[in-house]
Amino acid sequence: QVELVESGGGLVQAGGSLRLSCAASGSIDKISSINAMGWYRQAPGKQRGLVATITTGGSTNYAASVKGRFTISRDNAKNTMYLQMNSLKPEDTAVYYCYAGDIYYYTGGRQNYNSDSWGQGTQVTVSS
């Protein structure tokens, strides 16, 4: 199974910046490809919602609330995704989750497939 590990969350004042990272790994030999990757977030009492997504080719999609402030990127060679968050607002406070879809990987010389995988989440808190 491919695991996703997020890092980079924390406490920041409004107007500040944070950079989240998501690394794909696991007890596997090699990750062949990950089609879609993205960031989602869930604030207390609210449903998990889309923040941004990025394809292998680099096509991106953003939630309207973060467009112009957040930038998603990925390093396919390192199977790592990033979220640069600028001009943070208190309403950005949430647990941020990393997502990966259509994952092909090798274990013991055999190709395997994960339809999707989620990270454990990292807390982002923006104070006013």
N, C-alpha and C positions, 0 to 999 in steps of 0.2 A: 504494500500500500504506500502511496505517496502521501507524505505529511507536509503541511504548510505551517511555518513558524513566523509569526509577526514580531516586529520589534519597532521601537521608536516612539511609542506613545508616552504621554506624560501630562504634566500640568503647565499651562502657558497662559499668559495674559492676553486679553483681547487685542487683536492687531498683530500678534506674534506669529511665529512659524514653527512647524514641526515637519519632520520627514519620516514617514513610515516605510518599513521594508517588509517584504514577505519572501521567504526562501523556501523553495520546494526541495524536499529531501525524503529520506526514509531508508529502510533496510532493503535497498534495491541496488542493482548494478549501475543502471544509467537511465536517465529520463530522455526519451527520444523526442517527444514534442508535447507541448501544452497549447491547445488552440486558444481558448479564451481565459483571460485572467481578469480579476476585478476586485474592487473594494466595496464593501457594504457596511452600513452602520446601524446601530440600534440604540436609541436613547431610552431612558427609563420610561416605561409605560407606553412605548410606541413599538410598532412593528419594524422589523429589519428592512431597510431600504437601500436602493442602489446609490452609490456615490460616483463610481466611474468604472469603466471597463476598457480593456485593450486586447486586441487580437495579436496573433503571432506576427502579422504584417505591420502592426503598429497603428491600426485604426482605433480611434478612441471615441468614447461616448461618456458624457457627464450629466449628472443631475443638474437641473437648472439652478439649484441653490448654491452650487459650488463652482459653476462655470466661471472662468476668469480668475479664480482664486486657487484652485487645486490643479495639479498636473500629475497625470498618471504616466508611468514609463515602465519599461521592462528590459532586462538583459537576458535574451534567450540563451546565450552561452552559459550563463550562470543560473538559469532557471529562477531568477529573482525579479520581483516586481517592486515598484516604489510608488509612493504617493507624497508629493511635495504639497504641503498645505500652507498657504500664505494668507495674510489678512484674516486670521481666525476670529470667529465670533462665538459668543457663549452658546448660541444654538447649534454649533458644531460639536458640542459635548456629547459623546456617545462612546460605546464600545465599537471599535472598527474591526471588521472581519475581512480576511483575505479569502478569495475564492479562485479555484482553478477548475476548468472544464475540458473535457476531451483530452485526457492525459494518457499518453502511450509511454510505457517504460519497460525495461528489461530486468528480469530476475532469473538467475541461473541459466542465462542464455535464451530464455523464452520471452517473447513479447507479451505484455499484459496491458489491460485497459482499465482506467478508472473513468467513470462518467463525470464525476465531480469530487472535489475535496474542499473542506473548509478549515481555516485556521482556528485557533482557540480564542482569538480576539485580543485586542490591546486597547486599554482605556485612554481616551483623549479627553481632557478636561480643560475648558477655556473659561477663565475667570474674567468677570467684568470690571 
